[in-house]
């Protein structure tokens, strides 16, 4: 058995320890500290003790604990929202590497946040909008953020897939807002129904002017509502972000954001449907051109006679007029030599026909000139009769 005597029983300047081994106490000349004494007693030294250096500060310990903990839902939401805002206002092109890294990072954070919301059962279709806490209203915008960031991806080979995913995210957001009666609006049709409507609209000879007018009016109304919402949001933003706003103003702020993203989602779905139609038409035209080029690559077929055998063809012939004896170029050259080719739909005239035509034109011109001279004489005679009555100048038979 090994025991260590207390350091307080010895001199203040002495750090030795008396070790008892077996039968009696024996002085140990080795200086040991209290930590080493704990080691001899079978107690392991704790990290941060004087053996390992200075103990860690509380701030460092808290930072280490924060690094080990997964990010919380509010942090995920605010970080992804900040990334979306940076992408929206960035002066760099969307296809740059820095912007695309932000887009991918934002989508990753939003997917993690969506999984957390699903695990927490934060929203239920059985509850009303008033039953949702004011601080939780902002999480309803996650699908809209996912759709907006999905549209920022610039991979041309996957553009159609990105458009379909973005449309699905926007439609999920609009469906959720309509279930909670956040605002009054009409849900856009599904992708299949919109494709059928585009096909029927293209087959019609005249567009539906009433539908076009209603769409234009709806766009104007959404634009006015968007401007009004942005003004109200700018008035509430400073108070909400500084934490000075009460619960009622915070709730109003989040509801205004939800209605603003409703208008954005409706506009994005309209543009997505138009782009999907263009991309599908482009793919179909490529397929048609490919099939057409493959038909052009085939060698030309030689003419043949539909008969049972060669002997029958010699006796009875082909059964229809004989095959062509000259090509189109030969026929053209032959007719060009004789001057019998049409010239813009009017046949070429021979010299005699031209001469007869000129003679006829001269006669018609002469008749027109004669008619003008005769007409002038008749007019002069009428004018003379107006100024000279009957018997004017006859002085021989005066009575």
C-alpha positions as semicolon CSV with decimal commas, in nm:
position;residue;x (nm);y (nm);z (nm)
1;X;0,000;0,000;0,000
2;X;0,134;0,342;-0,101
3;X;0,010;0,660;0,068
4;X;0,127;1,017;0,031
5;X;0,139;1,250;0,324
6;X;-0,026;1,586;0,300
7;X;0,195;1,871;0,188
8;X;0,046;2,100;0,457
9;X;0,208;1,899;0,739
10;X;0,552;1,980;0,609
11;X;0,746;2,299;0,588
12;X;0,604;2,567;0,350
13;X;0,928;2,574;0,157
14;X;0,951;2,200;0,126
15;X;0,750;2,011;-0,144
16;X;0,867;1,660;-0,045
17;X;0,639;1,374;0,053
18;X;0,676;1,089;0,301
19;X;0,606;0,759;0,141
20;X;0,497;0,461;0,352
21;X;0,587;0,129;0,195
22;X;0,520;-0,189;0,379
23;X;0,588;-0,163;0,751
24;X;0,710;0,191;0,833
25;X;0,734;0,544;0,706
26;X;1,037;0,645;0,513
27;X;1,131;0,992;0,393
28;X;1,138;1,040;0,018
29;X;1,389;1,292;-0,109
30;X;1,209;1,336;-0,441
31;X;0,993;1,656;-0,457
32;X;0,648;1,588;-0,592
33;X;0,351;1,817;-0,636
34;X;-0,006;1,754;-0,534
35;X;-0,090;1,641;-0,887
36;X;0,178;1,377;-0,876
37;X;0,043;1,273;-0,539
38;X;-0,295;1,216;-0,701
39;X;-0,118;1,014;-0,967
40;X;0,043;0,792;-0,704
41;X;-0,294;0,743;-0,538
42;X;-0,436;0,610;-0,866
43;X;-0,615;0,930;-0,977
44;X;-0,541;1,035;-1,340
45;X;-0,451;1,401;-1,388
46;X;-0,731;1,603;-1,550
47;X;-0,674;1,790;-1,877
48;X;-0,596;2,154;-1,823
49;X;-0,409;2,089;-1,496
50;X;-0,060;2,213;-1,430
51;X;0,083;1,899;-1,588
52;X;-0,066;1,988;-1,925
53;X;-0,046;2,365;-1,902
54;X;-0,294;2,642;-1,825
55;X;-0,664;2,547;-1,801
56;X;-0,883;2,645;-2,104
57;X;-1,098;2,956;-2,081
58;X;-1,481;2,929;-2,074
59;X;-1,506;3,098;-2,415
60;X;-1,280;2,841;-2,576
61;X;-1,477;2,557;-2,424
62;X;-1,804;2,707;-2,548
63;X;-1,660;2,750;-2,898
64;X;-1,549;2,387;-2,904
65;X;-1,895;2,275;-2,797
66;X;-2,058;2,491;-3,069
67;X;-1,835;2,337;-3,333
68;X;-1,942;1,989;-3,231
69;X;-2,315;2,074;-3,233
70;X;-2,504;2,070;-3,568
71;X;-2,636;2,406;-3,701
72;X;-2,976;2,510;-3,580
73;X;-3,277;2,580;-3,802
74;X;-3,269;2,963;-3,764
75;X;-2,900;2,967;-3,857
76;X;-2,963;2,753;-4,166
77;X;-3,249;2,976;-4,276
78;X;-3,064;3,306;-4,228
79;X;-2,747;3,179;-4,398
80;X;-2,935;3,046;-4,701
81;X;-3,139;3,368;-4,725
82;X;-2,820;3,573;-4,714
83;X;-2,667;3,359;-4,992
84;X;-2,978;3,407;-5,206
85;X;-2,967;3,784;-5,156
86;X;-2,598;3,791;-5,250
87;X;-2,665;3,593;-5,567
88;X;-2,957;3,820;-5,663
89;X;-2,764;4,147;-5,629
90;X;-2,424;4,020;-5,748
91;X;-2,263;4,215;-6,031
92;X;-2,076;3,906;-6,149
93;X;-2,225;3,680;-6,417
94;X;-2,439;3,398;-6,287
95;X;-2,216;3,140;-6,450
96;X;-1,907;3,247;-6,257
97;X;-1,749;2,996;-6,022
98;X;-1,798;3,211;-5,712
99;X;-2,171;3,257;-5,775
100;X;-2,224;2,888;-5,853
101;X;-2,050;2,789;-5,529
102;X;-2,292;3,012;-5,337
103;X;-2,586;2,861;-5,523
104;X;-2,482;2,504;-5,440
105;X;-2,408;2,596;-5,077
106;X;-2,748;2,763;-5,041
107;X;-2,930;2,463;-5,189
108;X;-2,746;2,230;-4,951
109;X;-2,843;2,439;-4,649
110;X;-3,205;2,465;-4,765
111;X;-3,230;2,088;-4,812
112;X;-3,096;2,035;-4,459
113;X;-3,345;2,290;-4,322
114;X;-3,633;2,123;-4,508
115;X;-3,540;1,787;-4,355
116;X;-3,532;1,942;-4,008
117;X;-3,876;2,099;-4,059
118;X;-4,012;1,764;-4,173
119;X;-3,866;1,587;-3,870
120;X;-3,999;1,850;-3,630
121;X;-4,349;1,847;-3,787
122;X;-4,341;2,224;-3,770
123;X;-4,643;2,269;-4,001
124;X;-4,961;2,065;-4,019
125;X;-5,242;2,081;-4,276
126;X;-5,493;2,061;-3,989
127;X;-5,392;2,396;-3,836
128;X;-5,479;2,748;-3,943
129;X;-5,247;3,036;-4,017
130;X;-5,329;3,199;-3,681
131;X;-5,207;2,889;-3,496
132;X;-4,854;2,917;-3,640
133;X;-4,609;3,110;-3,425
134;X;-4,490;3,441;-3,563
135;X;-4,127;3,332;-3,555
136;X;-4,208;3,016;-3,754
137;X;-4,391;3,187;-4,041
138;X;-4,067;3,261;-4,225
139;X;-3,992;2,890;-4,267
140;X;-4,286;2,862;-4,508
141;X;-4,068;3,039;-4,766
142;X;-3,812;2,755;-4,787
143;X;-3,961;2,598;-5,107
144;X;-3,962;2,939;-5,277
145;X;-3,594;2,989;-5,188
146;X;-3,516;2,644;-5,325
147;X;-3,689;2,726;-5,654
148;X;-3,511;3,061;-5,687
149;X;-3,166;2,909;-5,629
150;X;-3,240;2,614;-5,860
151;X;-3,306;2,858;-6,144
152;X;-2,960;3,009;-6,090
153;X;-2,785;2,687;-6,194
154;X;-2,630;2,722;-6,539
155;X;-2,562;2,365;-6,652
156;X;-2,695;2,370;-7,010
157;X;-2,720;1,990;-7,037
158;X;-2,950;1,978;-6,729
159;X;-3,143;2,299;-6,792
160;X;-3,474;2,119;-6,853
161;X;-3,435;1,922;-6,527
162;X;-3,352;2,238;-6,334
163;X;-3,661;2,412;-6,472
164;X;-3,885;2,121;-6,374
165;X;-3,739;2,106;-6,021
166;X;-3,775;2,481;-5,976
167;X;-4,135;2,468;-6,096
168;X;-4,209;2,191;-5,848
169;X;-4,060;2,395;-5,560
170;X;-4,259;2,707;-5,654
171;X;-4,578;2,505;-5,692
172;X;-4,526;2,343;-5,348
173;X;-4,485;2,689;-5,196
174;X;-4,800;2,823;-5,363
175;X;-5,000;2,516;-5,259
176;X;-4,888;2,556;-4,899
177;X;-4,976;2,927;-4,899
178;X;-5,318;2,856;-5,047
179;X;-5,388;2,589;-4,785
180;X;-5,310;2,843;-4,512
181;X;-5,506;3,120;-4,694
182;X;-5,210;3,358;-4,692
183;X;-5,350;3,544;-4,995
184;X;-5,616;3,510;-5,262
185;X;-5,474;3,379;-5,591
186;X;-5,530;3,105;-5,847
187;X;-5,294;2,810;-5,853
188;X;-5,122;2,754;-6,189
189;X;-5,203;2,432;-6,367
190;X;-4,983;2,128;-6,353
191;X;-4,714;2,073;-6,612
192;X;-4,915;1,819;-6,815
193;X;-5,222;2,040;-6,828
194;X;-5,015;2,343;-6,929
195;X;-4,850;2,142;-7,208
196;X;-5,192;2,033;-7,337
197;X;-5,316;2,393;-7,328
198;X;-5,011;2,509;-7,524
199;X;-5,073;2,241;-7,786
200;X;-5,440;2,329;-7,826
201;X;-5,355;2,699;-7,833
202;X;-5,101;2,645;-8,109
203;X;-5,350;2,443;-8,313
204;X;-5,609;2,723;-8,299
205;X;-5,606;2,964;-8,590
206;X;-5,675;3,267;-8,371
207;X;-5,552;3,325;-8,013
208;X;-5,795;3,365;-7,729
209;X;-5,799;3,741;-7,692
210;X;-6,005;3,729;-7,372
211;X;-5,750;3,504;-7,200
212;X;-5,464;3,726;-7,315
213;X;-5,638;4,035;-7,179
214;X;-5,704;3,869;-6,844
215;X;-5,340;3,759;-6,816
216;X;-5,224;4,111;-6,891
217;X;-5,456;4,254;-6,628
218;X;-5,335;4,000;-6,372
219;X;-4,971;4,093;-6,442
220;X;-5,046;4,463;-6,395
221;X;-5,225;4,393;-6,066
222;X;-4,938;4,175;-5,939
223;X;-4,688;4,448;-6,027
224;X;-4,883;4,708;-5,828
225;X;-4,915;4,471;-5,531
226;X;-4,540;4,398;-5,545
227;X;-4,451;4,768;-5,527
228;X;-4,689;4,822;-5,236
229;X;-4,549;4,520;-5,047
230;X;-4,191;4,636;-5,096
231;X;-4,274;4,979;-4,952
232;X;-4,437;4,827;-4,644
233;X;-4,148;4,583;-4,597
234;X;-3,889;4,860;-4,612
235;X;-4,081;5,047;-4,341
236;X;-4,085;4,744;-4,107
237;X;-3,741;4,599;-4,185
238;X;-3,527;4,813;-3,954
239;X;-3,753;4,762;-3,652
240;X;-3,780;4,384;-3,699
241;X;-3,410;4,324;-3,760
242;X;-3,309;4,536;-3,462
243;X;-3,546;4,341;-3,234
244;X;-3,746;4,648;-3,132
245;X;-4,070;4,537;-3,302
246;X;-4,342;4,361;-3,107
247;X;-4,495;4,026;-3,198
248;X;-4,772;4,181;-3,406
249;X;-4,533;4,377;-3,628
250;X;-4,302;4,076;-3,664
251;X;-4,598;3,868;-3,779
252;X;-4,703;4,134;-4,027
253;X;-4,345;4,153;-4,160
254;X;-4,329;3,777;-4,229
255;X;-4,677;3,772;-4,385
256;X;-4,576;4,051;-4,622
257;X;-4,271;3,847;-4,724
258;X;-4,492;3,544;-4,789
259;X;-4,726;3,747;-5,014
260;X;-4,431;3,900;-5,198
261;X;-4,294;3,555;-5,279
262;X;-4,638;3,443;-5,396
263;X;-4,622;3,703;-5,676
264;X;-4,262;3,609;-5,757
265;X;-4,352;3,238;-5,775
266;X;-4,644;3,300;-6,012
267;X;-4,425;3,505;-6,246
268;X;-4,144;3,247;-6,237
269;X;-4,381;2,960;-6,318
270;X;-4,510;3,149;-6,624
271;X;-4,157;3,207;-6,754
272;X;-4,058;2,847;-6,673
273;X;-4,351;2,711;-6,876
274;X;-4,251;2,924;-7,174
275;X;-3,886;2,814;-7,154
276;X;-3,984;2,446;-7,120
277;X;-4,197;2,476;-7,434
278;X;-3,905;2,631;-7,625
279;X;-3,658;2,366;-7,507
280;X;-3,890;2,078;-7,596
281;X;-3,954;2,229;-7,941
282;X;-3,580;2,266;-7,990
283;X;-3,523;1,900;-7,901
284;X;-3,798;1,785;-8,139
285;X;-3,652;1,994;-8,424
286;X;-3,311;1,838;-8,361
287;X;-3,463;1,490;-8,380
288;X;-3,644;1,580;-8,703
289;X;-3,327;1,718;-8,862
290;X;-3,134;1,407;-8,758
291;X;-3,391;1,175;-8,915
292;X;-3,404;1,393;-9,229
293;X;-3,026;1,384;-9,266
294;X;-3,026;1,008;-9,226
295;X;-3,278;0,982;-9,515
296;X;-3,062;1,208;-9,729
297;X;-2,761;0,983;-9,674
298;X;-2,934;0,694;-9,848
299;X;-2,823;0,628;-10,207
300;X;-3,081;0,716;-10,477
301;X;-3,297;0,429;-10,597
302;X;-3,283;0,322;-10,961
303;X;-3,610;0,290;-11,160
304;X;-3,744;-0,061;-11,201
305;X;-4,031;-0,236;-11,380
306;X;-4,301;-0,417;-11,183
307;X;-4,328;-0,744;-11,376
308;X;-4,305;-1,106;-11,281
309;X;-3,998;-1,175;-11,488
310;X;-3,783;-1,027;-11,762
311;X;-3,953;-1,227;-12,041
312;X;-4,294;-1,088;-11,951
313;X;-4,147;-0,738;-11,946
314;X;-4,013;-0,783;-12,301
315;X;-4,348;-0,908;-12,436
316;X;-4,605;-0,696;-12,252
317;X;-4,391;-0,401;-12,152
318;X;-4,395;-0,227;-11,818
319;X;-4,773;-0,180;-11,808
320;X;-4,739;0,199;-11,792
321;X;-4,575;0,470;-12,008
322;X;-4,209;0,412;-12,077
323;X;-3,940;0,554;-11,856
324;X;-3,797;0,902;-11,907
325;X;-3,577;0,940;-12,214
326;X;-3,406;1,265;-12,112
327;X;-3,321;1,453;-11,800
328;X;-3,469;1,785;-11,690
329;X;-3,152;1,967;-11,796
330;X;-3,170;1,817;-12,145
331;X;-3,533;1,925;-12,178
332;X;-3,444;2,276;-12,059
333;X;-3,158;2,311;-12,310
334;X;-3,376;2,183;-12,594
335;X;-3,655;2,432;-12,523
336;X;-3,409;2,715;-12,469
337;X;-3,270;2,669;-12,819
338;X;-3,617;2,705;-12,969
339;X;-3,702;3,003;-12,749
340;X;-4,007;2,829;-12,604
341;X;-3,923;2,872;-12,236
342;X;-4,158;3,078;-12,020
343;X;-4,025;3,405;-11,888
344;X;-4,190;3,480;-11,552
345;X;-4,514;3,318;-11,667
346;X;-4,526;3,497;-12,011
347;X;-4,417;3,300;-12,317
348;X;-4,145;3,447;-12,539
349;X;-4,282;3,611;-12,855
350;X;-4,148;3,565;-13,205
351;X;-4,047;3,859;-13,428
352;X;-4,374;3,848;-13,628
353;X;-4,586;3,854;-13,317
354;X;-4,381;4,142;-13,182
355;X;-4,421;4,333;-13,509
356;X;-4,798;4,280;-13,510
357;X;-4,817;4,391;-13,150
358;X;-4,630;4,711;-13,220
359;X;-4,856;4,787;-13,520
360;X;-5,164;4,737;-13,308
361;X;-5,027;4,965;-13,038
362;X;-4,955;5,235;-13,302
363;X;-5,309;5,216;-13,435
364;X;-5,455;5,243;-13,089
365;X;-5,235;5,544;-13,016
366;X;-5,340;5,709;-13,344
367;X;-5,706;5,649;-13,267
368;X;-5,659;5,806;-12,929
369;X;-5,497;6,113;-13,088
370;X;-5,780;6,137;-13,346
371;X;-6,032;6,112;-13,073
372;X;-5,863;6,395;-12,889
373;X;-5,866;6,615;-13,203
374;X;-6,232;6,540;-13,276
375;X;-6,325;6,607;-12,915
376;X;-6,144;6,940;-12,925
377;X;-6,327;7,045;-13,242
378;X;-6,662;6,954;-13,091
379;X;-6,589;7,160;-12,781
380;X;-6,487;7,461;-12,988
381;X;-6,805;7,435;-13,199
382;X;-7,021;7,424;-12,884
383;X;-6,845;7,731;-12,747
384;X;-6,900;7,918;-13,078
385;X;-7,273;7,836;-13,080
386;X;-7,306;7,970;-12,729
387;X;-7,174;8,310;-12,836
388;X;-7,330;8,316;-13,190
389;X;-7,710;8,254;-13,198
390;X;-7,886;8,109;-13,505
391;X;-7,889;8,348;-13,802
392;X;-7,605;8,554;-13,664
393;X;-7,436;8,759;-13,950
394;X;-7,711;8,701;-14,211
395;X;-7,780;9,054;-14,338
396;X;-7,898;8,980;-14,695
397;X;-8,257;8,871;-14,613
398;X;-8,330;9,146;-14,366
399;X;-8,683;9,279;-14,413
